[in-house]
């Protein structure tokens, strides 16, 4: 630990007090009642403007007490995050640092005020088109290469990490920062996995005083996912479309239990490598040929395919990838290639918290006759305007799928 970090750790330890109680809870019974809050407000007004002698609570206590009374029914809040850890809070989180950019997207969907976020990963700062309001926020580095000095220096009251990605790196971040400031609360959320997505949104909504906003977002989300599920659930397993999915690394597919395997299933497909025990196996090209998928999905947006997305309006790179797949030796014998059912999709709409947009595209590609009225682009546009609060027109900007 550097000398500056040691000095910061010492100062924070000196500032740390006893375990906090609910602010303005006059009788100390753990519940802030409306009369107690009213008394605290009147005492503050009396002391500030009327010359009163009763010791008034600090303005920060009044602010936090109002939040606790409004959003947590006047009591301490106990929540359990995706890692299974339980945390109890007596005050709202005002200074949030996020190494997990996926959770930042979800927090925007819940309407979190940007000024409550004091630190973000470098990936957020590298994407000014999608994250304009966070440019200038402290750069925390990444989960794999954190800037501890910067993270400690912004004095967060909460740090949000991934629950399922790079658990050892997240554990190191938590260990280091908690040694500097034991008062930091740590939370683990993923915000991209379908199995826990809705639960995480509700938990974060409760935690941040955005319960109603979370339910509004989930109504939109569940309408989008439910439209797909209602149709594909009626398709017998034996009749489901065989699909080969390939990541941005050539011949790297999705195995049993992987996020992409789950998304293929949600869209009604049958992953031809879904029995592989490796989450993301590198497969033999001949194995793809022999299994003869009806549909091929190629993901771009990282590695050598780091193009497209929100900051790239040129679809020519997508066209080149599509041609390259068709030009692979003997792949013209694969049904998907012969029938023109090879599709390119950007990770921005399938790999993260907006995966449900990509799932809608997959479903439409798998079953075009069943989803004639499904409009993934409209879902995407509504998500951007209403929940990500971006002035971004998909008819004019961005490249996410090809062919649509």
N, C-alpha and C positions, 0 to 999 in steps of 0.2 A: 504494500500500500504506500502511495506517495506521501511525502511530508504534508502537502496541502490537504490530502484526504484525511490524514491523521488529525490535523488541527480541526477540520470540519467535524469529524466524528466526536472529538472531545467537546466542542462547543455545543453540539446537538445533545450529547448526553447530559450536559449541565442544564440544558433547557428543558429536558424531559421531566415531566412531573409524575404524580401518582396516576393510577388508572382513572380515566375521566368518567364522570357521571353525566347523565342527561343534563344539558345546560338549563338553568333557571328552574330546575325541579326543587321548589322551595322546601318541601318536607323530606326530600331525599328518599322517597319510596320507589323511585325508578320509573314513575309515570308523570309526565308533564301534562297537567290539566289545563283547560282553557283559563280558569281563574288564576292559576300560577303564571301563565304566560301574560295575561292581562296585567297582573300586579307588577311583573318585571318591566313591562312596557311603561306603565304609569310611573314607576320609580325612576326609570331612566329619563322620562320627560320632566319629571319634577326636579331631578338633580340638574339637568341640563338647562332648563328654562325658567324654573320657579324658585331656585335657591334652596331646594330641599336638602335635608341632611342625611336621609337614608342612603346607604351605600347602594349605588345603582350597578347593574350588571354591565360589563363592557358591550359595545355595539356588536362585536363578533359573537358574543354569547346570545344576544337577542336574535341575530340573524340565523344562527344555527338552531336555536330553540324553535323559531317559527318554522323552519324546515322540518325538524323532527315532529313537531305537532301536526303539521299539514300532511306530511308524506309517510310518517311511520307511526301514526296514532299516538304520538307523545312518548314512545318507548324506544329503548335500544333495539336495533335491528340485528338479527342473526341470520346470515345467509350461508349457503353451501355452494362453493364454486364447482366447476367441472372436474377438478382434480379430487373432489371429495372433502376439501378442507372447509371447516366452519369458522366464520369470522363474525365477531360482534362489534357493532359500531354504535357510538352514542352521539356522533356528529356526522354531518354530511361530508363527502369527499369534495374538496375544493381545488386540489392541485394533483392532477392525474398525469402520470407518465406511462406511455404505452410503447412497449417493445413489439407488441402485436398489432400490426397495421390492420389486420382483418377485424379486430374488435373496434378499431377506430371507425371503420365503415359502419358497423352496427350501431355505435354510439351516435353517429350522424343520423342514422335512420330513426333513432329514438329522440332526436332533437336536442342532444346535449349541447350546451353553450360552449363554443370554441375556447373561451377564455378559461374554462375549467381544465383544459388540456395544456400542460406546461412542458411536455417533452414527447417527442415522437421518434420512430425509427428513421434511419436515413432513407429508406425506400419511400416514405411519405414525402420527404423533401425533394426527392428525385422525380416526383410526379406532380409538377405544379398545375397541370391541367385538371387533374382530378381532385387535388387537395389544395386549392388556391388559398384557403383561409388559414392554413397551417404553415405556409412559407414564413420563415423567421422564427418559428418555434424551435426550442432547443433540440439539437441533433444528438440522440442517444446512441448513435451507431446502430448496431443490429444485435439480434439475439446471439449471434455467433461471434461478434466482435464489439462488445459494449464499451461505451465511454463512461466509465464509472465516475470519473471526476465531474463530468457534465451532469450525469444523473443525480449524483449527490448534491451538487451545487444548486440545482433548481428546487431542492427541498420538497419533494412530492410527499403528499400524505398517502398516496396509493400508487402502486406499480402493477400494471397488468401484463402478464406473460402468457405464453401458450400453455395449454394443458397437455397436448399430445405431440407437439413438435419439439425436438431437441431438448428433451427433459433434463439432460445433464447440464446443458448450457443455461437453461432457465434456473436450475438449482444453484449454479454458481453465481448468477446475478443476484438471486435472492440472498444467498449467504453473505456475499460481499456487501451489498447495500444495507442489509439488516445489521451488520456489524458496525457500520458507520452511523446509522440512525435506526435504533430499535423501534421507533414509533411508526415507521412505514408499514402500511398494510399491503400485503401481496395477494393478488388474485390471479387465478388461472382460468382462462376461457379460450376457446378456439375460434368460434364465430364463423366457421366455414363447413362444419360437419353436419350433414342433414339430420343425423340421429339426435343431436343435442341442440340444434339451432334454435328452435322455438323456446326451449327451456332456458337457454342462455339469454335470449332476448327478454324474457319475463324477469329473470333474476337481475339482470342489469337495469331493467326499468325500475324495479323496486329499489335497488341499491342507490340509484342516482336520482330518485324522485321523478321518474318518467314512466310511471306505471300506465297511465292512460295512453301516452304516446306509444308505448310498447304494444299495447293491445290494438291500437290503430294500425301500426305497421304490420302486426301479425295477421290482421284481417286481410290486408293486401297480400301478404306472403302466402297465407293459407288458401286464398282464392286462386292464386297462381299455381301452387303445387297441387291443390285439390282438383283443379280442372284436369290436370294430367293424370293424377292417381285414379280418378273416377273412371277414366277410359281404360287405362292399361291394366287395372285390376281385373277387368273383365276378359282380358286376353289370356287364354290358358298357357301355362308355362311351356308346354311342348310346342306351342305355336309362336313363341316370341322370336323376334328377329335376331339372328346371330350377328354379333358386332365385334369388330376388332378396333380397339382404341389404342392409339400410339401417342406417347408424350412427345415433347419437343426433341427428345433424344430418339433417334431412329431405332426402331425395333424394341423400345422400352415400353412395355404395356402395363396393364393393371391386373393384379391378382386378387385372390380372395381376401375380403376384408378391407381393401383399399378404398379411399374416398371415391376414386373414379369408378370402381366396380359398383359401389353403392349408387352412384349417379346413373350409371347405365341401367341398373335395375329399376330405379325410380322412373326412368323414361320408358320402361317396358321392354328393354333389350335383354338379350342373353349374351353375356360376356364370354367369348370363345376361350379365354384364358382364366375364367372365373374360378376354376378349381385349383389354380396354381397357388401353393402356400406362401410364396414370396409376394409381398405387397406390390412391388413394382418390378417384375422380372424382365430381363432382356431375353427376347424370344428369337427363335430361329425363323428366318423368312420363309423357309419351306414349310414350317408348322402353320404359318398363316395361310399359305397357299392350300395346304391339305385340308384345313378346316373351313375354307371357302366362305368367308363371312358375306352376308347380304349388304352390310354397311361398314364402311371404314371411317373412323373419326380420328383426325390428326389435330393435336393441340399445339398451338404456337404461342409465343409471348415470352420465352425465356431461352437462355443459351444461344445457339446459332439462329434460333427463330425469334429473337427479341425484336419483333417489329409488330405493327398493328396496334390495336388498343385505342385509347382516348387521344393520344397525341400524334397519330399517324392516319392520314386520310387516303393513303395510296394502297390500293388492293393488289397491286402487281406482284408483291411478294407472296401473297396468298395464292395467286394463280400459278406462280413458279413452284410452290410446294405441291400443289395439286398435280401439276404435270410431272413432277419428279416421282411421285408415288406411282402414277400410271406407267412411268418408264422403267420401273424396277424390273429386273429379269423375271420373266414368266408371270408377273403380276397381272398381265392382261387376261390371264385365265381365271382370275378371281371374279366371282359374280358381282361384287360391289364395283369393281373397276369396269367391267363390261357394261353394267347397267347405269353407270354414271352416278353412283351413290357413295362417292367419296366426298367428305365434307371437312373443311378446316374451321376450327373454332379457337378463339383467343382465350387465354387463361383468365383474363379479366372478367369473363362472364360464365366461367365454369369451375375455376379453381378456388374461389374464395367465397366471401359472404353473399355474393350475388349469384351463386351457383344455380339458383332456381330459374334464372333467365336462360342459362345454358341448357338446363334440363328440359325446358320448354322447346328449345331448338332441337334437342336430341329426339324428343318425342315426335315432333313434326317430321323429322327426317326418317325416323323408324316407321311411322305409320301415317304417311301423308293423307291417306283416304279417311282416316279416323279423326284427323286434326285439321280439317280444312278451315275451320273458323279460328283456330288458335293463332295469335299474333304475338310472338316473342318480342318483336321490336317494340310493340306498344307497351308491353310489360316493362321492358328496359327503359323506355322513355319516361313512363310514370315513376319508376323507381328513382331515376335521376332527378326529376323535377320535384316530386313531392317529398322524397325521403332523403336523398343526398343533397337536395337544395342547390342544384347546379343549373346554371343557364347553359345547357348543352343540347344542341339539336342533332339527333342521330341521322337526320336526312342530309345534313351538311358536313358532319364531322365523324371521325372514328372508323375503324375497320375491325370487325369482331367475328364475322362468319363469312364463309365462301364455299360454294354458292349458298345463298340464303334459302 
